[in-house]
Amino acid sequence: MRAQFVLSEIGVGLRRNLTMTIAVVVSVALSLALAGASLLVRDQVNSMKGYWYDKVEVSIYFCTKADAAHSPQCVNGAATDQQIADVKTALDKMQVVQTSAFENSADAYKHWKEMNPDNPLISVLGPEAIPQSWRVKLVDPTKYDVIQSAFAGKPGVKSVEDQRKILENLFGLLNGLQTAAFVIMVLMLFVALLLIVNTVRVSAFSRRRETGIMRLVGASNFYVQMPFIAEAAFAALLGAAMASGLLLGGHFFVQNWLADRVQFIHFIGLSSVLAVIPLLVVVGMGMAAIAAFFTLRKYLKV
């Protein structure tokens, strides 16, 4: 088959169905951009989990004098120095514990004021109202239950809290966004498939005379169908290129603007985006070529 013939037929098809081709390119671009964004959100969530879970701590809070009035665990009043030391001794014997650091009421009160500078309770509460605590970093952050079962209810211990619960809400939101992007992506891919099928059908109908002559002179099915398949694949290639541009633009926006303003998130790098782009090209062109092939088997008959 001559490449010049195929290229000329692609040009003819694109010109005859320009508006539908543009619709195919845009719909493929949007669907592939959403597919790429869904994959990148998944990578972002996994990266954040690895980054933040490694920094998660379990806090063992001790009773204060004020807790004795309203907390069943603290009916005996504030935790004693011996009770605090006993917890430390037990922590040192546990293999799941990587490090532990003690935070007294003064330091905890200072940190609380820094995090809540406008809280009206600052003028009322003093350091004695903030509980002392052991901040425990685990070898495996998922082993929180070991610390919970070992120290919850012990004398002088008010509560055992896992910081991972705070992060679960954030990761749940990101996973929800990923699911929403996936659902929209499927709908957009379906729309793109319908547009590809209709475009190929219109193109085949508009060139039925040429294809009829080609069959009369003995052209094979592959030779007749190849220009239409290549036309659909080329439109999908343009859509994949547009989707890649959108993802790269989104990445540079995140790195050059959002990252400076949201510094507590560890964003994925350019390598993750570049790894997704070839997949978008293959999926886009493959989807278009397969859709065109099966469409032509039904509608390209002479």
Summary of the structure (lengths in Angstrom):
residues: 302
radius of gyration: 31.5
end to end distance: 20.6
largest distance: 101.0
contacts: 912
relative contact order: 0.17
helix: 73%
strand: 8%
